[in-house]
Amino acid sequence: MSAKPKLAYLISQYPAVSHTFILREILELRRIGFTIQPASINAPDRPTDQLTAVERDEAATTWCMKCQGILGAASALLGTLLTQPKGILRGIVAAFRLGGLDLKKILMNLAYLVEALMLGRWMQRERLGHLHVHFATPAAMVGLLTKTVFNVGFSFTVHGPDEFYDAPGYRLAEKLAAADFVICISHYARSQIMKLSPVSHWPKYDICRLGVDPERFAAKPAKPPTAVFELLCVGRLTPAKGQHILLDALGLLIAAGRKVHLTFVGNGPDRPSLEAQTQSLGLTVSVEFAGSVNQDRILDFYHNADAFVLPSFAEGLPVVLMEAMSMQIPCITTHITGVPELIQQGVNGCLVAPSDVVGLANAIEFLMDHPDESRQIAQAGRAKVLADYTLAHSVENLADAFVKRLHSQA
């Protein structure tokens, strides 16, 4: 086997604003000699003219499953029936078994099976023998069924935390059992899948952290003091991110006479309720909703920030925290899931309890009132990223895992 494998990468939606870290991972793997052929279940999340130049290049060479339409599905079904009838039978049995007694889940699994047939036929055409999937969500079910029908290699990267909260619903244990190996982005993620697995499976779980490019996200020049302290929150506007807590904390600060401004970068289902809360608290002058922003514009928002705040209730390990830390912006977030592996309270960031409005407001005030300590925290944050979370080092570890695991299967 070549030391630089050829892999299929399956992503639920690619390119996508929220999956930019996957794009960086793929580009870095290619840079060091891997052949990565991406497949996306859905079309990109924006029209072509709204993608960055790099995203447009990726979209042009990414195989889009749903873009194949009904004819593509029918062709895959017929082709597999003619060439691998036993494989389809295995897939049907697996779809029913994984659905249990739930008719809705059985039907959903049969739909995933059709997608698996399309994916497997594409892999055959491209001469791809191993499939790697990002996230242990429905895309990993497609991957599991692809392995079942076509007997290809199968692995996935587990991020969490959604699949940990509903492991039976996600059939996570079954996906773990089917995978040849699993990449975990943190010790926390590895611990959660170890809990679901027999000890004999633990050796196939590798920890490969995500990372950022410290040259792109370079330490920003020291920002001169201004009358208004600028807070930045980057992420989808969803219940898991806890942004309503941040608005409550901002309300406390404004009521106490502190001059603070908050910018939300991102979109999502919580935007209407966040905007309504902003109005009800009388914060419309102090809050900006910038919407979803491409990577070619995000640096402008980081450069303007005095502090980065992410008051999440549930996370994997947010890359946006790594980006902000790399740019030497002091960060405030919650001590949940894998976050304490990245941030140590008072050393390279500030950790507060999730849902603690007063604690969050106090942490923001601390950074406002102690510029020397804030600067030290920011510098230590970049040092942490340089030590443990650079993109090149992270992808080097991932590449080593791929080579080692795939070589052992050969």
Secondary structure as GFF3:
##gff-version 3
##sequence-region A 1 410
A	DSSP	beta_strand	6	13	.	.	.	ID=ss1
A	DSSP	three_ten_helix	17	19	.	.	.	ID=ss2
A	DSSP	alpha_helix	20	31	.	.	.	ID=ss3
A	DSSP	beta_strand	35	42	.	.	.	ID=ss4
A	DSSP	three_ten_helix	48	50	.	.	.	ID=ss5
A	DSSP	alpha_helix	53	61	.	.	.	ID=ss6
A	DSSP	beta_strand	63	64	.	.	.	ID=ss7
A	DSSP	three_ten_helix	66	68	.	.	.	ID=ss8
A	DSSP	alpha_helix	69	83	.	.	.	ID=ss9
A	DSSP	alpha_helix	85	99	.	.	.	ID=ss10
A	DSSP	alpha_helix	103	126	.	.	.	ID=ss11
A	DSSP	beta_strand	130	134	.	.	.	ID=ss12
A	DSSP	alpha_helix	138	150	.	.	.	ID=ss13
A	DSSP	beta_strand	153	158	.	.	.	ID=ss14
A	DSSP	alpha_helix	162	165	.	.	.	ID=ss15
A	DSSP	alpha_helix	167	170	.	.	.	ID=ss16
A	DSSP	alpha_helix	172	178	.	.	.	ID=ss17
A	DSSP	beta_strand	181	184	.	.	.	ID=ss18
A	DSSP	alpha_helix	187	195	.	.	.	ID=ss19
A	DSSP	three_ten_helix	199	204	.	.	.	ID=ss20
A	DSSP	beta_strand	205	207	.	.	.	ID=ss21
A	DSSP	beta_strand	229	234	.	.	.	ID=ss22
A	DSSP	three_ten_helix	239	241	.	.	.	ID=ss23
A	DSSP	alpha_helix	243	255	.	.	.	ID=ss24
A	DSSP	beta_strand	260	265	.	.	.	ID=ss25
A	DSSP	alpha_helix	271	280	.	.	.	ID=ss26
A	DSSP	beta_strand	287	291	.	.	.	ID=ss27
A	DSSP	alpha_helix	295	304	.	.	.	ID=ss28
A	DSSP	beta_strand	307	310	.	.	.	ID=ss29
A	DSSP	alpha_helix	319	326	.	.	.	ID=ss30
A	DSSP	beta_strand	331	334	.	.	.	ID=ss31
A	DSSP	three_ten_helix	339	341	.	.	.	ID=ss32
A	DSSP	beta_strand	350	352	.	.	.	ID=ss33
A	DSSP	alpha_helix	357	369	.	.	.	ID=ss34
A	DSSP	alpha_helix	371	388	.	.	.	ID=ss35
A	DSSP	alpha_helix	391	409	.	.	.	ID=ss36
###
